[in-house]
């Protein structure tokens, strides 16, 4: 299993149904499945 780099966890994120803050704050220490969708258009 790979870990998320520390710099990524400290990056600010924004989006629908997300609280203001960093990715680390969104995950809140709980096991979480991340899915990244990319739009090519």
C-alpha positions as CSV (number, residue, x, y, z in Angstrom):
1,X,0.0,0.0,0.0
2,X,1.3,3.5,-0.9
3,X,1.1,6.5,1.3
4,X,0.2,10.0,0.3
5,X,3.2,12.3,0.3
6,X,3.2,14.8,3.2
7,X,3.3,17.8,0.8
8,X,0.2,16.6,-0.9
9,X,-1.6,16.2,2.5
10,X,-0.8,19.9,3.3
11,X,-2.1,21.2,-0.1
12,X,-5.3,23.3,0.1
13,X,-8.3,21.7,-1.6
14,X,-11.7,23.0,-2.6
15,X,-14.8,21.4,-4.1
16,X,-18.3,20.4,-3.6
17,X,-19.1,19.1,-0.1
18,X,-15.5,19.8,1.1
19,X,-14.7,22.0,4.2
20,X,-12.2,24.8,3.7
21,X,-8.7,23.6,4.4
22,X,-6.1,21.1,3.4
23,X,-6.4,17.5,2.2
24,X,-5.1,16.4,5.6
25,X,-8.1,18.1,7.3
26,X,-10.5,16.4,4.9
27,X,-9.2,13.0,5.7
28,X,-9.3,13.5,9.4
29,X,-7.2,10.4,10.2
30,X,-10.0,8.0,9.2
31,X,-9.5,5.3,6.6
32,X,-10.7,7.0,3.4
33,X,-11.0,6.0,-0.3
34,X,-9.9,8.7,-2.6
35,X,-11.1,8.8,-6.2
36,X,-9.7,11.3,-8.7
37,X,-11.8,12.1,-11.7
38,X,-10.3,13.8,-14.7
39,X,-12.3,15.6,-17.4
40,X,-10.7,15.8,-20.8
41,X,-12.8,18.4,-22.5
